[in-house]
Amino acid sequence: MDSPRPVTVITGASSGIGVALARVFSRHGHELALVARREDKLQELAHEIEATGARRPIIVTCDLSKPDPAQQIGDALASQGAEPQFFVNNAGFGLIGPATSRDRNEQLQMIDLNVRALTELSLGFVDSLARHRGGLLNVGSMAGFLPGPGMAVYYASKAYVLSFTEALHSELAPRGIKVAVLCPGPVPTEFAARAGISDRNMAPSLLTKSADYVAEAGYHGLMNGHRTIGPGFINSLVPVLLRFVPRRLLLKVVDSRQTR
């Protein structure tokens, strides 16, 4: 019996950074499995990638906020004779506004996707990643380094992604698995519209990077064994500089910006 062939699984691959990551991994010779809810968008991307001469990606239509996403993805890959070598947890969303005024169920759904599903998928394929000497890339955010009044649950979810992924970087290194967390600043994608963030609310252009730029940084950072990836020189400095800013001041600055 043939061994399963290695693929790179990318969640949230129907738009934004997920699409850009799929293109980058494909250009570097990875066969892909694309995961999202919107099958039409996944099929469009699969057609595009196939047209470059690459093998057509496996399509997995899945709502990751529902129970057992690892089982669904694993079964779909097994039916195609494949298993993960690299796994990219890109799916997630945010909501702007005070936590007490946003719909509670929506915020719990955010936790289900940004935290619970990411955790399940990060741990669900470790044996496969180890067999193929692959890696795990979790998409976090610069928000993970900050307190987040005005987007409290989202910022907290990304703080979890940052802490969890950094720990896995150490825990899985002895098994030959690369683990990194990608922490972009603002990226003009569907994410902002879904969160309720207007162009006026975006951070200074100095911190803003395109999805393509972020994806390239994420790919090369992972392959080079980095633990935390801040796309761009300024973004890479932000976590260091934040250590010297009083937390009380950070709370005021973030609160003022989100309120505006």
N, C-alpha and C positions, 0 to 999 in steps of 0.2 A: 504494500500500500504506500502510495506517495505521501511524503510529508506535506503539510499545508504550506503554501507559498506565503512569504512575508508581504504585508501591505502596510501602508500608512493610513490610519483612520483619522479623519478630521470631522469634528462635530461643529454644528453651526456653519456648515459649508454652503449655505444658500445665499449668503451676502457678505459684504464688508471684508473684514480681516480674514474670515474663513475662506472666502473665494481666493483672496490673495495668497493665503498659505497653501491652498491646493495647487495653485499655479507654480509657486516656488518649489514645493516638494516634487511636483511632476517634472519640472525642468531639470531637477537633479536626479532623475531616473527612478523615482519611487512610484510603484503602483499604488493607486489610491482607493480608499473606501470613503465615500462621502455620506455624511449623516446630517439630516435635518428633517423638519416636518413638511417642507414645501417640495414635493417631488418634482414639480415642473421646473423649479429653479435648479435642482440638482441635475436633472436631465440636460438642461441647457449647458451647465458647466461641464458635464460629462461629454457632450458633443464637442465642445470647444477643445477639451483636453485630447480627446481621441483624434481630432483633426490635426493635431501637432505630430501625430505618429506614435503617440504613447498608447499603451493599452487602455481600453475604455475602463473608467473607474466603476467599482461596485457601488450601487445605489442602495442606501438603507434609509427608508422613510420611518422616522421614529420620533415620538414626543418624549424627550428625555426627562421631562418633569413627572412622567408616569412611573409606576413601579417597575423594577427589573430592567433598566436599559442595557446593562452589561449582558444579560442573558439574551435579549433581543438582538443586539449587535453581534454577539458571539455566534448565535445560531445562524444569522444571515451570512456571516463570513464563512462559517463551516460549510454551508450549503454550496458555496462557491470555491471550496478547497483552499481557503485562505485563513490567516490569523494575523494579529497585529505584530508588527516589528516596531513601529512608532505609533504613539497615540497622542493626538492633539485635542485637548479639551478647550474648545473655543466658544461653545454655546454659552450664552448668558444674556441677561438684560438688566437695565436699571430703571428707576423711577425717580423723578425729581419732585420735591415737595416734602413738607414735614411728615414724619412717620405717623403722627397722630391724626393727620388729615387724609392720608392716602388709604385706599381700600386695603383692609388687613389681609384678605385672601390673596390679593395680588402680590403683596409683600411676602407672604408665606410661599407663594409659587416661585418668587424670585429666589428664596432660600433653597427651595427644592431643586431648582436648576443650577444656581451658581455654587451651591455648597454640597447638597446631598448627592446629586447626580455626578458632579465632578469627582467627589470622593469615591463613589462606587466605581466609576470608570477608571480612575487612577489606580485603584487596587485590584480591579477585576481581571487584568490581563498581564500581571507581573511575570508570571511564568513564561508566557509567550514572548514578552519583551526581552527577558533574560536569554531565552533560547536563541534569539536572533541578534543579541548584543545591540539592542535598539534603544529607544528612549521615550520619555514622556515630556510633553510640553503643555503646561497649563497657562492659559491666557488670563492674567490678572489685570492690574491697572495701577497707575500712580496713586489712585484713590486708596489703595491698600496701605499706603504709608501715612495716611492722614485721618483725623477725625472728620466725620461727614455730616454735620447738621445741614438739613435740607435734602440729603440723600442718605440718611443714616443707615438703612438696611443694606443698600448697595455698597457703601464704603466698608461696612462691617463684613459683608460677604467677601469682598476682595482682600481684606486683611486676613481672613481665614485662608484664602487661596495662597496668599504670599507665605504665611507661616507654615501651612501644611506642605506646600511644595518644597520649601527650603529644607524641611525635615526629611522629606522623601529623598531629596538630593543626597543626603548623608546616608540614609538607611539603605538605599538601593545601589549605591556605588559599588559595594563589594560584589554585587551580582552582575556588574558590567553594564548597568542601565544608566544612561544619561538622563538627568531630570533637571528641568529649568522652568522658571516662571517668567513669562513675558509681561512686562509692566509698561504699556504705552501710556502716554498722556492722551489728550483729545485727538480723536480720529474722525474725520467727517464721513460717517456711514449711516445706515439705517438705525443703528443703535441710538444715536442722538435723538432722532425723531421719535422712536419708541419710548425713550425716557422722558420726552417732553422738553428737551433742551433745544433752544433756538440758536441760530448762528451768533446772536448777540451774547448768549450765555457761554459760548465756547471760551476756553482759556486763551491767553495770548498766543499769537501765531508762532512765536518762538518755540512753544511747546507742542504745537500741532504738527502731526506727521500724517502722511498718506497711508492708506492700508497697505499699499505695495511696499513702502519703506519699512513699516512695522513688521510685515511678514518676512522680508529679507533679513532683518535684524534677528528675528526670532529663530529662523532656520539656522543661520550661521552661529548664533549664540549657543543653541542647543548642540550642534555638531562639534563645537569647540569646547564643550564641557562646562559652559558657564552655568552658574546657579541662578542668578537674577539678571534679567536683560532689560535695560532701559533704552529704548530706541532713540538714538541721537545723543550728542554730547551733553546738551543741557539736561535732558531727561535723565541721563545716567548720573548727573551730579545732584539732582534733586534729593534723593534719599540721604545723601551725605550731609547736604546743607540743612535738611530738616532737623537733624540731631541738635542743631545749635539754636533752633527757634523754640521759645517757650510754648508749651501745649495750649495755654490759655490764648495766646496770640493766634495760633493756628486755627483754633475754634472760631475766633472772631472773624478772621479773614475768610474762611470757608463759608461761614454762615452768611456773611455780608454778600459774598459773590452769588451763592445759591438763591438768596432772597431776591437779589436784583434780577 
